[in-house]
Structure formats: C-alpha cells, structure tokens
Amino acid sequence: MNMPFSLYKRKDGEEQPFWKCGPFKVRLPFVHYKLETVEAVQALVLFVVGLAMIPWLQKHLGLPFEAALAYTFVCNLAWLIPTALGVPFVPGWITAGIPIIIMNLSQYGPGPDAIKALVAIQIMVAAIFLFLGITKLSSKIVNNIPTSIKAGILIGAGMAAFMGEIKVGGRLSQDPISIGIAALICFYMLFSLSFLRLKQKYKIAAVLSKYGMVPAMLVAIAIGVAVGEFPAPDIEFGITKPDFALMWQYLPWTIGFPGIEFYFNGFATAVAAYIIAFGDVIVGSSLVENANKEDRNDEIIDTCADRIHLATGIRNLVHAFFAPYIGLAGPIYTAVTATVADRYRNGRKAMDSIYSGAGTFWLVGLFAMFMLPLVTFFKPFLPISLSLTMFVTGYLCLVDGFKEAKDPVQAGVACTMGVVLATHGAAYGIGVGILFHLLLERKFHAQNHPEEGIVAPEVEVGIPHNVEPMKKAS
C-alpha cells in the first residue's frame, strides 16, 4: 500500500523521474515519488534509533541532553540528502565504526577536546568521500587494499560491536531479559532460514517481516516494562523543542576547530571508517541491484558509486560543522534498506519505486522527532534500539569479513588484525594487519644460483601442504 500522490509518473521500463543537477539526480517527495505506508509505519518506531545516539553524545562528548537532542535533528535533516540527490538507499551511520571511534575519543575524556577530535575525524572522512567521488577513484583505491586487511577491519568492527554490548557493565548485562529476547527475535526474523520458509508459507510471517526490527523492538519494550528492567514511559504532549542555541555552544565555531595533532591522531580511525563505509556501498548496491534485476523490470535504478560518495561526503561535512556525530555519516542503514529491497521485489503495486521506499523512511522519521508523545514514549527504551542496531551491525560485519577471506592465511591475518583492532583501536589494528600481510601472505622467490646448479622452487608461504584453500564465499 502507498500514499498515492506524486506530480511525475514513471512509465514501465524507465528510470524514476528526476531533475538533473550536475552529478546528482534530484528527487523530491510528492513531486518525483510517492510515500509508502509500510516505511512510514516503520519510521514511527525506528526513528528512535536516531535518538539512541543521545546517550553516547552525553557520555563521550559531554553534551547536555537538550544539545544532544538538537544534534539528532541535524542528523535527521542530513539523512534526507542522499535520496534527494539520487541515492536509492536508506542512509544511516557508519555503525560498525562506532566502537573504533569511541576508542579514539576515550583518550580525551568528555569535553571540548573530544569534540575537536571527532570534528577532525569527520572532516577527514568527508574529504576521503568527496575526493574519491569527484575523481572517480573509489573502486580503484579500495580494490588495491589487501583483502585480508579489508576483512580484518570488518571483523574487528564486528567484534567491537558485540564486545561493547556483552561485556561486564554493557547494556546486555544490565538488561539481559528484554535486550536478550529482542536480539534473538531480531536475528531470527532477519537471518534465519526457518523464518524464510515461514514467510513463504504463512501470510502473518510475511507481513511481520516487512517491518524489520520493529516487532523485536516492541516485544522488548513490553517485556522490559513487565520485568522491571525499564520504567514505564512518562508521556508528554506537544511538540519537541530542540535547543539549537545550547547546541551552538558545543560546535567548533564556539569551542574552536581542531589543531593538526587531532588530525594525526584520528587519521587511522578515519581510514578504517571509510573502508567500512565502502563495504556498505557494496552491500547496498548489491541489495538494490539484485532486487531490481531479479524481480523488477519496470524501473531502471542507477546505483552510481561516485554519486553515493559525493552525497555521503556532503553529509559528513554538514555534521563536522553543525553536529559532529559519533556514528559519522554512512551510506546505508543496512537493516532498513534490506527490508525496503525485500518489499520492492513484490512488484510495483507493493512499492512504486525504490526511491519512494527509501525516501519515505527518514522523511516520516523527521516528523516523528517533532512528536513529543512519541519521543517521550521511546525515551526510556533508547538502550534497546541501540543494542539491536549494534548486534545486527556486528553480525553483518563478521559475515562480510569472513566472506572476504579466500584462504586460511587471509582468514588468520584478518582475525588477528580484527582482535587487535577491537581491543586497541584502528591505528594498532591496521599496523598489525599490514605487518602480518607482509610476513605471511607475500610469495617469496629465492634467487637462482647457476654457478651451484640449484634452482629454488617458488614457495607459497604459510599454507600447510595438507590444508586446501577455502573456496570464495558466494
């Protein structure tokens, strides 16, 4: 079902209408695409994921709640940029990079220095995205990074995401019943082979699957209140009023811009965040293109990687100057984009265009943030949404990381690097990854010695003779 209104209509077999603007294809709601009811309903619950950043902003940057709330409004406005510029994904954070970023910030303690450190990281991430988008070098550069190092960053980010939740004092240990049950429901509905069969057999399972993490979130809220892990919400009525004047006191325009030392200290973190985000670009393109090619021949979808880079770079610049964000600005909210792509497969009657699904989510999410009853209802349950986001992200990072490895040596290098990265940060992790790659993966050729009549054979170092290489995951 959709909300049937848009000025322009698409003919079957064509691209969704747009206004050409340089490298961008501008699309606006009600002008170029309709709104979708299912994504609107999801947004009325999952907008709370945006609010879930507030505890991190308070803890690691030292922001008061009102300023952190204003940050989230800037973030939600920035989430509207990619679809408006022609990107067919639901945008999100560089979620898997959050634990790495927090490690970098933890050396400063909450306050102006932590904010400056985050601004430096965000400016560098924006510069990487914009440079590679403008020069169209993104694929060439990332493809030249050794596979084991790319895999190690993904595995390390996945480990760090899980470790932050399950460690002593983490959210899972504080609220084990509600968050534990929610995580199990979420994993079962998103990744289980048996639930996939249930969707094919029972209509109720198919309907529930449309809403992604929403059912798990609502079950966790009910259980959390019932067992006393979370208080019943104190619902207020009216309109949310973020304090933008207070927010200004915590921006680089007021506290000062970072010095060169912050850039040096955050460089490895920014590189790691970009590599994770590039993986998200690949995942998002695969989700959308597969749904389009396999099930929809009525729409041409343009998943231009350069346009995605430019839009993501612009968002990171907006954040750096007006709301430095621990989650940074990433190309995709994977869980919701996967749900949108899955619904899109069901034909034009189910979803008119991929842009109508992707564009609806955060547009409705922005309006939801102004609804004080919704904000106050979900406020006590922010840890649940944050934990679910980290668990899903961690799982997907681990799966993608192990898919990257093509043989046991690459898997070993990636896992070793991942452990170091998850426990000691991006700089140490990438350093160990490069060292192990050079020591274990490089093929060495002994010099021929004609005078001795000996020709040394080529030896592939590191793979025992009785171990067959792993087959590349499909």
N, C-alpha and C positions, 0 to 999 in steps of 0.2 A: 504494500500500500504506500502511496506517496501523496504529497500535498500538491495538487495538480495546477501549478501555475509557473510559467516561465515565458518570457517575451519571445525568445528564439526557440525554434523547434529543430530537432535533428532528423534528417532523412536516414532511413536504414542504410548502413554501409558507409556512412560519412563520419567525420570527426565532430565531436560536440562543438557547437558554435563558440567563437571567441573573438576578442578584439586583439589584433596583432600589435605588440609593443616591443620592438627590438627582439631580444631573445625570448621574450615572455609571450604567453597566450592568456590574456586577461579574461577571467570568467567571474561573473557576479551572481549571487543568489537571486532568484526571481527574474533575472534578465537572461542568463545563459543556462541555468539549470534549476530544476525543482528541488524542493526539500523532501526528504524521505522520513516517513513516520517512525520506522524502526530505529534509525540512527538518532532521531530526536529523543525517543524514549531512553535509549542507552545514555545519551548525553546528560539527561536529567539526573542520572545516578552517577555516572563515571566522571562528571565534571569535578567530582570530589578528589580525583587523582591530582588535579591541578592544585587544589587546596592542600593536598598531602605534602607538598614541598614546604609548607609553612614551618613545621617543627624543625626541619633541617636548617632553614634560614635563621630561625631563632637560635638554635644550638651552635651552629658553626660560624655564622656571621655576626651574631649578637643583635639581630633586629628585634624590635618590639612587634607584637602580634599585628598591630594596625599597619605598620610599614610592610611587614611580610605579606599581608593580605593585598596591599596595593601592588607589590611585586607580581603577585599571581594574576592580577588584572592585566598588567603589561604583557605577561606571558601569554595569556589567552588571546589578547589582541594580535600578538605576533603569530599565534597559531593559525590565524586567518590568512596570513600572507601566502603560503605555498599554493593552496588551491586557487587563490585569486590570480596567481601568476602562471598557473597551468600545470601544477604538480598533482598527479592523481592518487596521492597518499593522504591518510590522516596523519598529520605531523605530531611529533612528540618530543621527548628529551633524548639525549644520548644516555639512556637509562643505565646501560651496562658500564658506563664510565663513571657513574656517581661514586662508587666506593673508592676509585682511584683518585678522584678529585677531592673527596673528603680527606684522604690520607695526606694530600698536599696541603690542604687548608689547616689540618690539625697541628702543624708545626708552628702556626702563628697564634692560635687561640682566637676566640671570637672578638671582633673589633675591627677597626679601620684597616689593619694590615691584612686580615683575612679577606676583606672586601677587595682591596687592591690586588691581592694575589689572584682572586677569581676574575677580576676585570682583565688582568694580563692574560690569563688562560683563555678567556672568551675572545679577546681581541686576536690572539694568535690562531685560534680555531676559525674565526671568521676570515682571517687573512688567507689561511690554507684553502678554505672552501672557495673564496672569491677568486684567488689566483688560479686554482685548478679549473674552476668553471669558466673563467674568461679565456684562458689559454687552451682549454680542452685537453689538458694533460692528465686528468684524474686517473683514467684507466691505465695509462702507460706507467705512471709512477707507482701506483698501488700494485700493479701486476709484477713489478720488479722487486717488491719486498719479498724476501724468502717466505715460502709457505709456512714453515714451522714458526716463524715469528708472528705472522698474522694469526695462526692458530693459537699461539701462546697468549696473545693479547686477549682473544676471545675467551679462552679457557680461564685465564687469570681474572678477567672481569666477571665471568660466571661464578667462579669460586668466591670472589669477594662479595658478590651479591648475596649468595647463600650464607657465607660466614657472618655477614652483618646482621642477618635475621636470626640465625640459630645459635649464635654464641651466647655464653652466660651473660645475662643482662640485656640480651637482644629482645626484639618485640615478641618472638615466638615463646621465649621463656617467661615473659611477663603475662602473656595472654594465650596460653597454649591451646585451650579448648576451641575458642572461636576462630583464631587465626589458623590453627592446625586443620580444623574441619573445612574452613574456607579454602585453604590451599589444596586439600585433597579433592574437593569438588571442582575447583578450577582446573587442576591438572587433568582430572578425569574427563571433563567436558571438552577441553581444548585439545588433548593429546591422545586420548585413549582409543584404541582400535575397537573395543567393545561398544563404546558410546557412538562411534561412527556407524556401527551396524544398527544400533538403536535408532539413530536419526533416519536411517533408510527404512526402518520398519514401523516406527511409531511417530505420529504427527506431533504429539506433545514434545517429544525429544527434539524434533526438528525445529519447532517453534522456540524452545528454550535455547538452542544452540545459536539462534540469531542474535542473542543479546550478550554473547561473550562472557565477560567476567561479572556481569550484573547479578545473575542468580546466586553465585557464590558470595558476592558482597552482601546481598540482602539476607541470606541464610546466616552469615557470620554476625551480622548486626543483631538479628533476633536471638541467636544463641548467646552472644556476648552479653546482652542485657539480661537474659534469663538466668545465666550462671553467675552474674555479678562481676564479670571482667570489665564491662564498660557501663557507665552510668546512663540512665535514660536521658534522652536529649531534652534540653530546655529550649523549646521552640519559641522564637520571637517572630513578630510580624512586621512587615515593612520592606524597605529597600536597603541593600547593603551599601555602606558608605565608606569605601576605602580612603585612607588618609594619605593622599598624594603629597601634601605639604610635609608631613613627617617623613615620608619615603625619601624626599629630596635631601634630607639630612644624612642619608646613608648611601649617596651616589658619589661617583668620582668627581662630579662638578663641585661638590662641597668638601669632601674629605681629601681630595687630591687624586691625581692619576698615578698609576704605579711607576716606580723607578725601574731602571734596567735590571736590577737584581731580581725583581719579581718575574720578569720575562725569562731570565736564565733558569730560575728555579722551577718554573712551570712548563718549560719547553717540552720535556719528555711526556708530561701529562697531556699537553695539547696534541702532540703527535699520536699518542695512544688513543685519545678520544676521537681523533679524525679517522684512524684506521677502523675503530669500532663502528663509527658512523658510516664509513664507506661500505662496510659489511651490511649495514641496514639498507643502504641504497640498493645493493644487490638483492637482498631479501624482498624488499618492497617491489622492485621491478619484476622479480620472479612471480610473486603472488598475483600481481595485477595482470601481467602478460599471459600467464598460464590460464587464468580465469577468462581472459579475453579471447585467446586463440582456441581454447578447447570448447567453450560453451557460448560465446557471443560473436556473431559475425555482423551484428547490426551497428557496431561502433568501432572506429579506429581510435586507439589510445596511443598517445605519444609519451613514452617514459624516457625523455631526454635526460641523461645523467648530468649534462652541463647545466641545464635549467634547474635541476634539483640542487646542484651545488650552489648556484647563484642565490636561489631562494633561501637556502639554509644559511649561507654566509650573511645575507641581509638580516635574517632573524638574530644571528649571534651578535651582529653589530648593534642592533636595537637593544638587546639585553646588556651588552657591555656598557653602554652609555646610560641606560634608563632603568635597568633591573638586572644586575649581574646575578646569574642563576646557577645554582649548584648542578642542576640537570643539564645545563647548556641547552642549545637548540639543535635537536636532531631531526633527520629527515622523515622518521616514521614512528608512529605509535603502533607497534607490531601487532599486539593483540586485537586492537580495533580494526586495523587495516585488513587483517586476516578475516575477521568477521564480515567486513564490508565486501571483500573479494568473494567470500563464500556465498553471500546473498546475491551478489552480482551475477553469479553463474546461473541463477534461476530464471534469467530472461528479462526482457525489458519491462514486462508487467510487474516484476518483483522490484526492479531498480532501473529507472530510466537510463541513467548514465553513471559511470564510476565517479564522476565529479559531483553528482547530486548526493551520493552516499558520503563521499569524503568531505564535501563542503558543509553538509548539514551538521555533522557531529560537533565541531567546535563553535559553529555559529550559535547553535542552541546552548552549548556549554557556556558561552559568554553571557547569554541572557540568564542562565541558571545561576551564575555567580552574583547577579544582582537581586536574586530572590532570597531575601533574608530567612524566610521559613526553611527553605532547602539548605542554606548554608548552616544555620544553627542546628538543624536536624542532624546533618552529617558531621558536624564539628567534633563530637566525641569519638567518632569512628575513623578519623584520619589514619591511625596506625594500620587499620585493616587494609585500606586501599593501597597504602604504601607497601605493606608486606606482600600483598598479592602481585603488585607491579614488579617488585624485586624478585620474587620467586619465579614468575613467568619469564622475566628477562634473563635471570640466571640460567634457567633450564635451556632456553633457546640459544644462549651464548655457548654453553657447554656442547650442545648438539652440533651447532655450526662449527665450533672449534675442532671437534673430533672429525667432522666431515672433511675439513681442510687437509688433515694429515693423510698422506698417501702411503706411508710405510712405517714400520716400528720405530725407526730412528727419528723421523719427523715427529711422531707422536711423543716419543720420550723427551725430545728437546722442548716441544710445546708444553708438555705437562710440567717439566722442571721450571721453565720460564714462568708458566702460569702460577705456580706455587710461590715463587719469589715475588712476582708482581702483586699477588693478592695479599701478601704479608708485609712487603717492604716498599711498595709503590712502583710507579711506572718507570722511573729512571733506573733503579736496580733491576727490575724485571726485563726491560729492553736490553740493558747491558749484558745480563746473563744470557739472554736469548741469542744475541749476536755472537758472544763468545762460544756458546755451545754449538751454534750453527757452523762456525768456522772450524771448531775442533772435531765435530762428529759427522758432519754432513758432506764436507768437501771431499772430492775424489783427488787422491794424490797420485802423481805419476813419477816413478823413480826414473832417474836418468839412465839411458843406455850406456854401457861401457864396452865399446867394440874391442878395446885392447884386451879385455878379460874374456871376451866371447860370451858375455852374460847379457841377456835382455830381461829386464824385470817386468813382470806382468802388471797390468792395470788392476788395482785392488780397490774394491768399494768398501770403504771403512765403516765399521760399526754394525753391520748386519751379520749375525752368525750364520754359518753355512746351512744350518738346519732350520732356519726361520724364513718362511716365504713372505714377501712384501704384502702389505694389506692392499686389498682392492679399493679403488677410489669409491667413496660412497656416492650413490646416485642422488 
